Amino acid sequence: MAIKEFRYTICPVGNASFLSANREGFLYDAFRPLGIRPVLLQSLPRDRWLAHFTYQDPALFREGGNVPPIWAKSNGTEVVLLGLTMHAQKTYILTRMDSPVDYVEELRHKKLALPTRPEYPVVDFFKSDAEHLFRSVLAARGVGTAEVEFVEIPASESEINITSDKTNHFGKAEADALEAGKVDAIVSSGVRALRLMLTGKFKTIFELGAHPGSISTVCGEYPHILTVSKQLADENPEVVVEYLKQTILAAEWAKTNLSGTLALFSKQLHATPGEIVTALPRDFYKHLTPGFSKEGLLALEGQKKFLYDRGYIAKDFPIEKWVDESFLRAALSDLGKNISLPNVDG
């Protein structure tokens, strides 16, 4: 059945889908000759936005954090996994500047913040991310979770309303709690963490990702995943392939256009180019192409297992049966160029 439009939605984490949708020459130009209109989900009435998490839309693409699609899949929603990227923001454990805590081992008997979004009618991925990262670091340093106290910090009103004013308030409640002494440590990442450290009020006692091979950085933002509604994939596979082609081409463009990528990501992340370069890993712009690396699939399996074990999702499911590599293979074949997807062949 032919379609006239599809919706797309993109998490504010820095990805190729955003480049494709926001730079002239990619997404919109590609679909215009086909008579198909890409529509940003958030340009529609607000009551449609929940599909960003639930996938209750028969023709929706989404690239970003992995927790909502895992949760949706666990609930029986028909969603297809098209690819993933191993591109993480720098992530830290922060304490107050005047805190006597300088090492993870000194977090014993301390209060650790778990941000919560009680108003969300879907999985609380903010809480799951902080919990997963804290547990990974504590375990690697021999600190048992029974030796610390997790404290839930509900979102502030400004955080809840982020989509209305386009200002990044994520993490404000935890930072306020840390500054007030209600907790002893928080997890923070990306531009948010950078800005907190620049206030002079906080210090980093640990950087995740700075210890490759010893501490897992798996969380909702690592890996990022690209998904699509199964109905669209089944009924209009050529649309899915074209969307992937434009995403791949945008990722290829980014590899040799750092300044242009930074200009676009500045809009997506509400940050300056300098902040982005500091907050993201080195050469991040060279690693935006979706693929199916063994590392990525193992990370996604680990994330799903954590979510299931900790009660964030109710039903388990096999990651390998969720993956559909056919669309990426078709996109690469159609491009007919020497573009290497990250381990599509396993």
Residue pairs with C-beta under 8 A, 6 or more apart in sequence:
1 235
1 236
2 236
3 36
3 59
3 232
3 235
3 236
3 239
4 35
4 36
4 37
5 36
5 37
5 38
5 39
5 59
6 36
6 38
6 39
6 59
6 60
6 61
6 232
6 239
6 243
7 38
7 39
7 40
7 41
7 44
7 51
7 57
7 59
7 60
7 61
8 17
8 21
8 27
8 38
8 39
8 40
8 41
8 60
8 61
8 62
8 243
9 40
9 41
9 42
9 51
9 52
9 60
9 61
9 62
9 64
10 17
10 18
10 21
10 62
10 63
10 64
10 268
11 62
11 63
11 64
11 65
11 224
12 64
12 168
12 268
12 269
12 270
13 64
13 65
13 89
13 190
13 221
13 224
13 269
14 87
14 89
14 265
14 268
14 269
14 276
14 280
14 284
14 288
15 63
15 64
15 85
15 87
15 224
15 288
16 63
16 85
16 247
16 248
16 250
16 251
16 254
16 288
16 289
16 290
17 61
17 63
17 226
17 247
17 250
18 63
18 264
18 265
18 268
19 26
19 250
19 251
19 253
19 254
19 261
19 264
19 288
20 26
20 27
20 246
20 247
20 249
20 250
21 27
21 28
21 38
21 40
22 264
22 267
22 268
23 250
23 253
23 260
23 264
26 246
26 249
26 250
26 253
27 38
27 243
27 246
27 250
28 38
30 242
30 245
30 246
31 37
31 38
31 242
34 242
36 239
41 48
41 49
41 51
41 52
41 57
41 60
42 49
42 52
42 163
48 57
49 163
50 56
50 121
50 122
51 57
51 60
52 62
52 68
53 68
53 71
53 72
53 120
53 122
53 123
54 68
54 72
54 77
54 122
55 62
55 69
55 72
55 77
55 78
55 79
55 227
55 229
56 77
57 229
58 229
58 231
58 232
59 229
59 231
59 232
59 236
60 228
60 229
60 232
61 226
61 227
61 228
61 229
61 232
61 243
62 68
62 69
62 226
62 227
62 228
63 224
63 225
63 226
63 227
63 247
63 290
64 224
64 225
65 125
65 220
65 221
65 224
65 225
66 84
66 220
66 221
66 223
66 224
66 225
66 300
66 303
67 123
67 125
67 128
67 129
67 220
67 303
67 307
67 312
68 122
68 123
68 125
69 79
69 81
69 225
69 227
70 300
70 303
70 304
70 307
70 313
71 122
71 123
71 125
71 307
71 312
71 313
72 79
73 79
73 317
73 322
74 307
74 308
74 313
74 314
74 315
74 316
74 317
75 313
75 314
75 315
76 315
78 229
78 230
78 231
79 227
79 228
79 229
79 230
80 227
80 228
80 229
80 230
80 233
80 240
80 322
80 324
80 327
81 225
81 226
81 227
81 322
81 323
81 324
82 225
82 226
82 227
82 228
82 240
82 244
82 290
82 324
82 327
82 328
83 225
83 226
83 244
83 290
83 291
83 292
83 328
83 341
84 223
84 224
84 225
84 226
84 290
84 291
84 292
84 293
84 296
84 297
84 300
85 223
85 224
85 225
85 226
85 287
85 288
85 289
85 290
85 291
85 296
85 342
86 222
86 223
86 287
86 293
86 295
86 296
86 299
86 342
87 222
87 223
87 224
87 280
87 281
87 284
87 287
87 288
88 209
88 217
88 221
88 222
88 281
89 189
89 190
89 191
89 221
89 279
89 280
89 281
90 189
90 190
90 193
90 207
90 208
90 209
90 279
90 280
90 281
91 133
91 187
91 188
91 189
91 190
91 193
91 207
91 208
91 209
91 217
91 219
92 187
92 188
92 189
92 193
92 197
92 204
92 206
92 207
92 208
93 104
93 134
93 137
93 185
93 186
93 187
93 204
93 205
93 206
93 208
94 178
94 185
94 186
94 187
94 188
94 193
94 196
94 197
94 202
94 203
94 204
94 205
95 101
95 102
95 178
95 184
95 185
95 202
95 203
95 205
96 178
96 179
96 181
96 184
96 201
96 202
96 203
97 200
97 201
97 202
97 203
99 184
99 203
100 106
101 107
101 110
101 184
101 185
101 205
102 203
102 205
103 141
103 205
103 206
104 137
104 138
104 140
104 141
104 143
104 205
104 206
105 141
105 142
105 143
106 205
107 138
107 143
107 148
107 184
107 185
108 143
108 147
108 148
109 147
109 148
109 149
110 148
110 149
110 184
110 185
111 148
111 149
111 150
111 151
111 182
111 183
111 184
111 185
112 134
112 148
112 149
112 150
112 151
112 183
112 184
112 185
112 186
113 130
113 151
113 153
113 174
113 177
113 178
113 183
113 185
113 186
113 187
114 127
114 130
114 131
114 134
114 150
114 151
114 152
114 153
115 126
115 127
115 130
115 152
115 153
115 155
115 171
115 173
115 174
116 124
116 126
116 127
116 152
116 153
116 154
116 155
117 124
117 126
117 127
117 154
117 155
117 159
117 160
118 124
118 154
118 155
119 155
119 160
123 307
123 312
123 313
124 312
125 220
126 155
126 170
127 152
128 219
128 220
128 306
128 307
128 310
128 312
129 187
129 219
129 220
129 221
130 174
130 186
130 187
131 150
131 310
132 218
132 219
132 220
132 303
132 306
133 187
133 208
133 217
133 219
134 148
134 150
134 187
135 145
135 306
136 208
136 215
136 216
136 217
136 218
137 206
137 208
137 215
138 144
138 145
138 148
140 211
140 214
140 215
151 177
151 182
151 183
153 173
153 174
153 177
153 182
153 183
154 173
155 173
156 169
156 172
156 173
156 176
158 167
158 169
158 172
159 169
159 170
159 171
159 172
159 173
161 169
162 168
162 169
162 170
166 270
167 270
168 191
168 192
168 269
168 270
168 271
170 192
171 186
171 188
171 192
171 196
174 183
174 186
174 188
175 186
175 188
175 196
175 202
177 183
177 186
178 184
178 185
178 186
178 202
179 201
179 202
185 205
188 196
189 221
189 279
190 269
190 279
190 280
191 269
191 270
191 271
191 275
191 276
191 279
193 204
193 279
194 275
194 278
194 279
195 275
196 202
197 203
197 204
208 215
208 217
209 217
209 281
216 299
216 302
218 299
218 302
218 303
218 306
219 303
220 303
222 299
223 296
223 299
223 300
225 300
226 244
226 247
226 290
228 240
228 243
232 239
232 240
233 240
233 324
233 327
237 327
237 330
240 327
241 327
241 330
241 331
241 334
242 331
244 290
244 327
244 328
244 330
244 331
245 331
245 334
245 335
247 290
248 289
248 290
248 331
248 332
248 335
248 339
248 341
249 335
250 288
251 288
251 289
251 290
252 289
252 339
253 260
254 260
254 261
254 285
254 286
254 288
255 285
255 286
257 285
258 285
259 273
261 285
262 273
262 276
262 277
262 285
263 273
265 271
265 273
265 276
266 272
266 273
266 276
269 275
269 276
271 279
287 342
289 339
289 341
289 342
290 328
290 341
290 342
291 328
291 341
291 342
291 343
291 344
292 323
292 325
292 328
292 341
292 342
292 343
292 344
292 346
293 342
293 343
294 343
294 346
296 342
296 343
297 319
297 320
297 323
300 319
301 319
304 313
304 316
304 317
304 319
305 316
306 312
307 313
308 315
308 316
325 344
328 341
328 344
329 344
332 339
332 341
332 344
